[in-house]
């Protein structure tokens, strides 16, 4: 029995396993965040905003506030910008 199929199958499984790993978290830099899709940005802001105590990043203006903050300080991480550790 030929085993030539093992390599392509394993490569395909690796692609499927990593397909959903393009999100942002507290360690993501603002520069990287600004280059992500709007949907990814919204998801990240909603997730991180739930961990903050203030309201600046919650609600309809949350994403806009993060984008503005990231444009001003692209070297910061989202966690540092939003007060999430």
C-alpha positions in Angstrom: 0.0 0.0 0.0 1.4 3.4 -1.0 1.8 6.0 1.7 2.2 9.0 -0.6 -1.1 10.4 0.6 0.1 11.0 4.2 2.0 14.2 3.5 -0.8 16.0 1.7 -3.4 14.8 4.3 -1.3 16.0 7.2 -0.7 19.4 5.5 -4.4 19.8 4.9 -5.2 19.0 8.5 -2.6 21.6 9.6 -4.3 24.2 7.4 -7.7 23.4 8.9 -6.4 23.4 12.4 -4.9 26.9 12.1 -7.6 28.5 9.9 -9.3 30.2 12.8 -6.2 31.5 14.6 -6.2 35.0 13.0 -7.8 36.8 16.0 -6.4 39.4 18.2 -5.8 39.4 22.0 -4.3 41.6 24.7 -0.8 40.9 23.4 -1.6 42.1 19.8 0.1 45.3 18.9 -2.0 48.2 17.7 -0.1 48.2 14.4 -1.1 44.6 13.8 -4.7 45.3 15.0 -5.1 48.1 12.5 -4.2 45.7 9.6 -6.9 43.2 10.6 -10.3 42.9 9.1 -13.1 44.9 10.7 -14.8 41.8 11.8 -11.7 40.5 13.6 -11.3 44.0 15.2 -14.9 44.0 16.4 -14.6 40.5 17.9 -11.3 41.4 19.7 -12.7 44.7 21.1 -15.9 43.0 22.4 -13.8 40.2 24.0 -11.3 42.5 25.6 -13.9 45.2 26.6 -15.7 42.6 28.7 -12.5 42.4 30.8 -12.2 46.1 31.5 -13.9 48.1 34.2 -14.6 51.3 32.3 -17.0 51.9 29.5 -14.8 53.6 26.9 -14.4 50.5 24.9 -17.8 49.1 25.3 -20.9 49.7 23.2 -21.2 51.2 19.7 -18.2 53.5 20.1 -15.8 50.9 21.5 -14.2 49.9 18.2 -13.9 53.6 17.1 -12.1 54.4 20.4 -9.7 51.5 20.1 -8.9 52.4 16.4 -8.3 56.0 17.4 -6.1 55.0 20.3 -4.2 52.5 18.1 -3.6 55.2 15.5 -2.1 57.5 18.2 0.1 54.7 19.7 0.7 51.9 17.2 3.5 50.4 19.3 1.2 49.7 22.3 -0.5 46.4 22.8 -4.3 46.2 22.9 -4.1 45.1 26.5 -2.0 48.2 27.4 -4.3 50.5 25.5 -7.5 49.0 27.0 -6.2 48.3 30.5 -6.4 44.6 30.2 -3.6 42.4 31.4 
